[in-house]
């Protein structure tokens, strides 16, 4: 065995130290580039997902605010059963469907529209009690339709 090592040194074989410092092979470079490409692709797609999720969340919050605004309008409508003649402005006909803009400051040139749908129904007549339900329907990126709903029970003014 020692003889074979000695012969290899005689035939000008590169020393073991030089062989360890040799460059990377083409296969190693391709594998490193593939791993780097997958990593960069995952980071970019994660960023895009987070940006879309935050925009959808902001639109949902704005839609909830628009639905609450409509609910407050119904809450402030006059409904007095004690006076003569009775005042009753809390009717569905007084709250038609309304198209609103979901405002996102610095969201770019595109605008997202929503429709507020208000329904008012009688729960009981004695005591007088009505249910006010507001749906704010909106669409995200033209693909999926979302609905934010709020409701309350209302008694007449006293």
MOFEN-V18024 format. One record per pair of residues at least 24 apart in sequence whose C-alpha atoms are under 10 Angstrom apart, sorted by the first residue. I is the first residue (numbers start at 1). J is the second residue. Records with the same first field share a line. If there is no record, write none. Layout:
I=J / J
//
This chain:
52=140 / 141
55=104 / 107 / 140 / 141
56=139 / 140 / 141 / 146
58=102 / 103 / 104
59=102 / 103 / 104 / 112 / 113 / 114 / 138 / 139 / 140 / 146
60=102 / 136 / 137 / 138 / 139 / 140 / 146 / 147 / 148
61=102 / 148
62=101 / 102 / 103 / 104 / 114 / 136 / 148
63=100 / 101 / 102 / 103 / 112 / 113 / 114 / 115 / 116 / 135 / 136 / 137 / 138 / 146 / 147 / 148 / 149
64=102 / 134 / 135 / 136 / 137 / 147 / 148 / 149 / 150
65=102 / 136 / 148 / 150
66=100 / 101 / 102 / 103 / 114 / 115 / 116 / 134 / 135 / 136 / 148
67=100 / 114 / 115 / 116 / 117 / 118 / 133 / 134 / 135 / 136 / 137 / 147 / 148 / 149 / 150 / 151
68=134 / 135 / 136 / 148 / 149 / 150 / 151
69=116 / 134
70=95 / 98 / 116 / 117 / 118 / 132 / 133 / 134 / 135 / 136 / 150
71=116 / 118 / 132 / 133 / 134 / 135 / 150 / 151 / 152
72=152
74=118 / 120 / 132 / 133 / 134 / 152 / 154
75=132 / 152 / 153 / 154 / 155 / 156
76=157
77=156 / 157
78=156 / 157
79=154 / 155 / 156 / 157 / 158
80=155 / 156 / 157 / 158
81=128 / 155 / 156 / 157 / 158
82=156 / 157 / 158
83=157 / 158
87=156 / 157
88=156 / 157
90=120 / 121 / 130 / 132 / 154 / 156
91=118 / 119 / 120 / 121 / 130 / 132
92=117 / 118 / 119 / 120 / 121 / 132
93=118 / 119 / 120
94=118
95=119 / 120
97=134 / 135 / 136
98=136
99=136 / 137 / 138
100=136 / 138
101=138
102=138
110=141
112=138 / 139 / 140 / 141 / 142
113=137 / 138 / 139 / 140
114=138 / 139 / 146 / 147
115=139 / 147
116=147 / 148 / 149
117=149
118=149 / 150 / 151
119=151
120=151 / 152 / 153 / 154
121=153
122=153 / 154
123=153 / 154
124=155
127=155 / 156
128=154 / 155 / 156
129=153 / 154 / 155 / 156
130=154 / 155 / 156
131=155
//
